[in-house]
Amino acid sequence: METKAKNPIKDPQSGGPALAAKAATPAAAVAGVPDQTVIQAIARERSALPDEARQFLGAHLLANRSRALNEQCFTQVHTFKPLTLTFSAVRANSKAFLTLRPDEAAIWSDGGKGNRLVGLSVSSRLDPVLYVSNFLINAREMYLQTYQDAQEIQIDLYVRTLQRGIRGNVDLPPGASVTLRSTNDRSTVIGVSSFAIELGEH
Amino acid sequence: MTTESPLAGDRAPQASAAPAREQQDDGAQEPVTLIPVTLQFSRIASNSNLSFTFTTAGAAWSLGAKSGDSIGFSYNVTPVSASGQSCIQAIEFNNEVLTIRTGATAQSSSGQADNAFTLTLFLQVREGVDYLQGYCTLNTEAVVLVTFGALVPVHWRNGRISAVLFAPRSNYRPISFTVQGARPGNRIEVVVSAKKGLGKVNWSMGPDFSESNGIELVGQQGLVPLTSMSVTDTVLTFVTTPSDDANASSNSGATLQFSMNAYITWAPDDLTYVYLRANCNSDVSVLAQVSNRQPQTVSQADTVFTL
């Protein structure tokens, strides 16, 4: 009883910190800090597993080997080398794939920061619209899916790398081809192929 | 790299250096945050130029830094994307500008504004930037619904645009899925789980005390075709409306379709993947997308989704 009576008198004296501390405790409890009982339940499940299963619990960390390399390119490399990819004669209802090899220290990029007007573009100069039902470009892969015969689909982008050249793979439908053009090199491939292209210094 | 100095006093000499150098210094000094962005365009006119320009320093469009199952820069890939013919002739983004040139599509020679599509890309912001301003040029009927990370979507129309940004919470992800091919009276369960011994995962309404979007159910044929829906920690259950005799004769072959947006939350924080499983008839297809990863069909067995 005495302590309760004292508290209201103390509070105004000690001021902000006491109030702030009081408010912070329930907020932290509500805002998703995992409950100890959940953590304990997970630990119990883990200890109930057979030895062999427990040994390979962290195996998924090896699954995406490009992840660290992508992150490294994104934060540490500040050299951007322009590249133009031209997909030609991609027939209707087919899919064209193009990827950088997972061990290349290079990622696709929009060119990073700076006062540029040219970034990453996807366009067609020959067809009235891009005959694609969907497309996707991430740090290493790209695909295009057509719904009608496409004469040309051109992708202009940058390669974020310090390497002098890059290697990758394509998977194209029959009849289609892709031409890669950098500042000083050109390569055209068809079908399921690999490619290598010089990017030059700078 | 050796000549670069993190000291603030070096700013002025750096600015007067060659343009190529300036670009290097900019990127090297500032830690950036990448926020996934989804833009849902509707009522876009043919034969026009659309553009979005940011005027907030430190905010820029980006391709992102992830490969593999990351969605990156994409067009009509998400589960709720409109399908059909494209209206885009060219699309380009650089630092602060996103430009789309629409072409003349076959069915809209009258110039009607009826095109719809979905784009995804990333927003790169300097640490500490918590809002975004800019302007966009669109036809007057056009509406763009823009979702930043796990926040409630904002509406952008022709004119000034803005958005409030919050740092993403580490152990919540938005998840959206579309159920297709369901028949009247079907029962569909979507179960979320994690590998035993690695962690626990639950359905959620989104982070507490934030601008989260909660759980949203959308009927894609006008009405939501359900008699019941229930959410427990790990199981979402839907029961579709039983066929009505009067309607059954008119559309006996018709299938039902609906979509849902919700969240998942997990412990411990460093869990990297979860499983989704659909318990339903095998001609029902469930296409799910977790945050900014590529959508995947959920099987009747555990299907891996990275976080």
Interface residues (C-beta under 8 A of the other chain):
Chain A: A27 V30 A31 G32 P34 D35 V38 I39 A41 I42 E45 R46 A48 L49 A53 R54 L57 H60 L61 N64 S66 R67 N70 E71 C73 F74 T75 H78 T79 F80 L100 P102 I107 W108 S109 D110 G111 G112 K113 G114 N115 R116 L117 V118 G119 L120 S121 V122 S123 S124 P128 V129 L130 Y131 V132 S133 N134 F135 L136 I137 N138 A139 R140 E141 Y147 D156 L157
Chain B: P19 E22 Q23 Q24 D26 G27 A28 A60 W61 S62 L63 G64 A65 K66 S67 G68 S70 I71 G72 F73 S74 Y75 N76 V77 S81 S83 G84 Q85 S86 C87 I88 Q89 A90 I91 E92 F93 N94 N95 V97 R101 T102 G103 A104 T105 R169 N171 Y172 K195 K196 G197 L198 G199 K200 P207 D208 F209 T265 A267 P268 D269 T272 Y273 Q294 T306
